[in-house]
Amino acid sequence: MAKPAKAFDVWFVVANTVYKGVPYTVVADWTQQGRLAATDMVRPTGTKLAWVTVGEHELLADYIPRAVATKQVVAEPAVALAATDALNLPEVSADSPTPPTEQRVQLPDPEPPPRRSRAYEDDEVDMIPLIDISMVLLVFFIMIQAAGALAPVDVPEMSYAGQLSADPDAITITIEKLNTEDVYYSVRVGQANPKATHDKLPTPEAAIAALKDALVGVTRPPEVRIACRKELPRERVYEIRRMLEPLRKDGMIHSTVATVVEAAEGK
């Protein structure tokens, strides 16, 4: 295969325009892209060799798209002349050995991509990590709120927990709901029902007074149990335990324990 020329003169037949000094690689690209038809003509730059159609050139024919890669005949002079009339170009006779219009192609330098300033790049903030952190925190708070709703009462640690029926002398202070905001207290000894004066007491102070009344005549300090329903706030339990602590230190009661029970109704 002959060594390709470094540059070609390219004759666009339909437009009747010649570009001189076009590099071989550019001519090949034009042919592959379809910009240069098989009927257009080329010849090495700086020579007087005959014009050769692109479809017949041994170095350019392979670049023609397959759909049009067949040998084609140069358009009739009448068609070429009609095209030149439409483009307002000089007329070319069929016997003219060279086209009358010649232009030297000037290939533009590739434009560099637009540069963005450092300040513009610094202003761009990637929001994806912030969104991920926000979603994790949202799920965390939802789980915490759900866990709190399932356990509204935190009963103190049951260091002396046991069955309520294990000690018949144990005294139980029961906390019951009176309405949506208030509670009442009941004090009983063992499994017996509370006395009328020890039932439905409105304040924790009244419950402590009933407890002291139940301790009259007791020879052995009993265990005091605080029984409450699960939906009651924990502050009610803490309040009673604080008030029982001085009695424990004075030896009037043995110990205290808090537990969650379903207190009997209709006492």
C-alpha positions in Angstrom: 0.0 0.0 0.0 1.3 3.4 -0.9 2.4 5.7 1.9 -0.4 8.3 2.5 0.4 11.9 1.7 0.7 14.3 4.7 -2.0 16.6 3.3 -4.6 16.7 0.5 -6.4 19.2 -1.6 -10.1 18.4 -1.1 -12.7 19.3 -3.7 -16.3 19.4 -2.5 -18.0 18.8 -5.9 -21.5 19.8 -5.0 -20.4 23.1 -3.4 -17.7 23.5 -6.0 -15.2 24.5 -3.3 -11.6 23.4 -2.8 -9.8 23.3 0.6 -6.0 23.1 0.2 -3.5 21.6 2.7 -6.0 19.5 4.7 -4.1 16.9 6.9 -4.6 13.2 6.0 -6.1 12.4 9.4 -8.7 15.2 9.0 -9.6 14.0 5.5 -10.1 10.5 6.9 -12.2 11.8 9.8 -14.4 13.8 7.3 -14.9 10.7 5.2 -15.8 8.5 8.2 -18.2 11.1 9.5 -20.0 11.4 6.1 -19.0 15.0 5.6 -16.9 14.0 2.6 -19.0 12.1 0.1 -17.6 9.2 -2.1 -18.1 11.5 -5.2 -16.0 14.3 -3.8 -12.3 14.4 -5.0 -8.9 14.6 -3.5 -5.3 14.9 -4.6 -2.0 15.3 -2.7 -1.2 18.9 -1.9 1.5 20.6 -4.0 1.1 18.2 -6.9 -0.5 18.4 -10.3 -1.8 14.8 -10.2 -5.3 14.1 -11.5 -8.2 14.4 -9.1 -9.4 11.1 -7.7 -12.8 10.5 -6.1 -12.8 9.5 -2.4 -14.7 6.3 -3.3 -11.8 5.2 -5.6 -8.9 6.4 -3.4 -7.1 3.4 -2.0 -6.4 5.1 1.3 -9.8 6.7 1.9 -12.3 4.3 0.4 -12.3 2.1 3.6 -13.4 5.1 5.7 -16.6 5.5 3.8 -19.6 4.4 5.8 -20.8 0.9 4.7 -24.2 2.2 3.6 -22.5 4.3 0.9 -19.3 2.4 0.4 -20.0 1.5 -3.2 -18.4 3.0 -6.3 -20.3 6.0 -7.4 -20.2 8.2 -10.5 -19.5 11.9 -10.2 -22.6 13.9 -10.7 -23.5 15.1 -14.1 -22.3 18.6 -15.0 -25.9 19.8 -15.1 -26.5 18.8 -11.4 -23.2 20.3 -10.3 -24.0 23.5 -12.2 -27.5 23.7 -10.6 -25.9 23.3 -7.1 -23.4 26.1 -7.9 -26.3 28.4 -9.0 -28.1 27.8 -5.7 -24.9 28.7 -3.8 -24.1 31.7 -5.9 -20.7 30.2 -6.8 -18.8 30.6 -10.2 -19.9 28.2 -12.9 -17.7 25.3 -13.7 -17.6 23.7 -17.1 -17.5 19.9 -17.5 -14.1 20.1 -19.3 -12.5 22.3 -16.6 -9.4 20.4 -15.3 -9.4 22.1 -12.0 -12.1 23.8 -10.0 -12.0 27.6 -10.2 -12.4 28.3 -6.4 -9.6 27.3 -4.0 -9.4 27.9 -0.3 -6.8 27.0 2.2 -8.4 25.4 5.2 -7.6 26.9 8.6 -8.2 24.3 11.4 -9.2 26.0 14.6 -7.4 25.1 17.8 -9.5 23.1 20.2 -11.2 25.4 22.7 -10.1 24.7 26.3 -13.0 23.8 28.7 -14.3 26.8 30.7 -12.3 27.3 33.9 -14.1 27.9 37.2 -12.6 30.0 39.8 -11.4 28.5 43.1 -14.0 30.6 45.0 -16.8 29.1 42.9 -15.6 25.5 43.6 -15.3 26.2 47.3 -18.9 27.5 47.5 -20.2 24.1 46.2 -21.3 22.0 49.2 -22.0 18.3 48.9 -25.4 17.9 50.7 -25.5 14.1 50.5 -23.5 13.4 53.7 -25.7 16.0 55.6 -28.9 14.3 54.4 -27.6 10.9 55.4 -26.7 12.1 58.9 -30.1 13.8 59.2 -31.9 10.6 58.3 -29.9 8.6 60.9 -30.7 11.1 63.6 -34.4 11.1 62.6 -34.6 7.3 62.9 -32.7 7.4 66.2 -35.2 9.9 67.8 -38.2 8.0 66.4 -36.9 4.8 68.1 -36.2 6.6 71.3 -39.7 8.1 71.3 -41.2 4.7 70.5 -39.3 3.0 73.4 -40.4 5.7 75.8 -44.0 5.2 74.8 -43.8 1.5 75.5 -42.4 2.0 79.0 -43.8 5.2 80.5 -42.9 4.2 84.1 -39.4 3.4 85.2 -39.9 1.5 88.4 -36.8 1.7 90.7 -34.5 -1.3 90.9 -36.1 -4.2 92.8 -33.2 -5.0 95.2 -35.6 -6.9 97.5 -38.1 -8.1 95.0 -40.2 -11.1 95.9 -43.7 -12.5 95.7 -46.3 -10.3 97.5 -47.7 -13.4 99.2 -44.3 -14.5 100.6 -44.4 -12.3 103.7 -47.8 -12.1 105.4 -46.7 -9.2 107.6 -45.5 -7.1 104.7 -47.2 -3.8 104.2 -48.2 -2.7 100.7 -48.8 0.8 99.6 -50.8 0.7 96.4 -50.9 3.7 94.0 -54.0 3.8 91.7 -55.2 6.3 89.1 -58.1 8.4 90.3 -58.5 10.3 86.9 -56.3 11.5 84.1 -54.3 13.7 86.4 -54.7 12.5 90.0 -53.9 9.3 91.9 -55.0 7.8 95.3 -53.1 5.6 97.8 -54.1 2.6 99.8 -52.3 0.8 102.6 -52.9 -2.8 103.6 -51.2 -5.4 105.7 -50.5 -8.8 104.1 -53.2 -9.9 101.7 -56.1 -8.4 103.7 -58.1 -5.5 102.3 -57.2 -2.1 103.5 -59.2 -0.5 106.3 -61.6 2.1 105.4 -59.4 4.8 106.9 -56.4 3.5 105.0 -58.1 3.4 101.6 -58.4 6.0 98.8 -56.0 8.4 100.4 -55.5 11.6 98.4 -51.8 12.4 99.2 -48.6 10.5 99.9 -48.4 12.2 103.3 -51.8 10.6 104.2 -50.4 7.2 103.0 -47.4 7.6 105.3 -49.7 8.5 108.2 -51.8 5.3 107.5 -48.5 3.3 107.4 -47.5 4.6 110.8 -50.9 3.7 112.1 -50.5 0.1 110.7 -47.1 -0.1 112.4 -48.6 0.3 115.9 -48.1 -2.8 117.9 -45.7 -4.5 115.3 -42.8 -6.2 117.0 -40.7 -6.9 113.9 -40.0 -4.2 111.3 -41.9 -5.3 108.2 -41.0 -4.9 104.6 -42.9 -2.1 102.8 -43.8 -2.7 99.2 -44.9 0.0 96.7 -47.3 -1.4 94.1 -48.3 0.7 91.1 -49.7 0.4 87.6 -47.4 0.5 84.6 -49.0 3.7 83.2 -48.3 5.8 86.3 -45.4 8.3 86.2 -42.2 7.2 88.0 -42.2 10.3 90.1 -45.0 8.9 92.2 -42.9 5.9 93.2 -39.8 8.0 93.9 -41.8 10.4 96.1 -43.1 7.5 98.3 -39.6 6.0 98.6 -38.1 9.3 99.7 -40.7 9.6 102.4 -40.1 6.0 103.6 -36.3 6.4 103.9 -36.4 8.1 107.3 -38.6 5.3 108.7 -36.1 2.8 107.4 -33.3 4.6 109.1 -35.2 4.8 112.4 -35.7 1.0 112.3 -39.5 1.3 111.9 -39.5 -0.7 108.7 -37.0 -3.3 107.4 -36.8 -2.4 103.7 -38.7 -1.0 100.7 -39.2 -2.5 97.3 -41.2 -1.2 94.3 -42.9 -3.4 91.8 -45.5 -3.1 89.0 -48.6 -5.1 89.7 -52.3 -5.1 88.8 -53.8 -4.0 92.0 -57.2 -5.4 92.8 -60.2 -3.4 91.8 -63.2 -2.3 93.9 -61.4 -2.2 97.2 
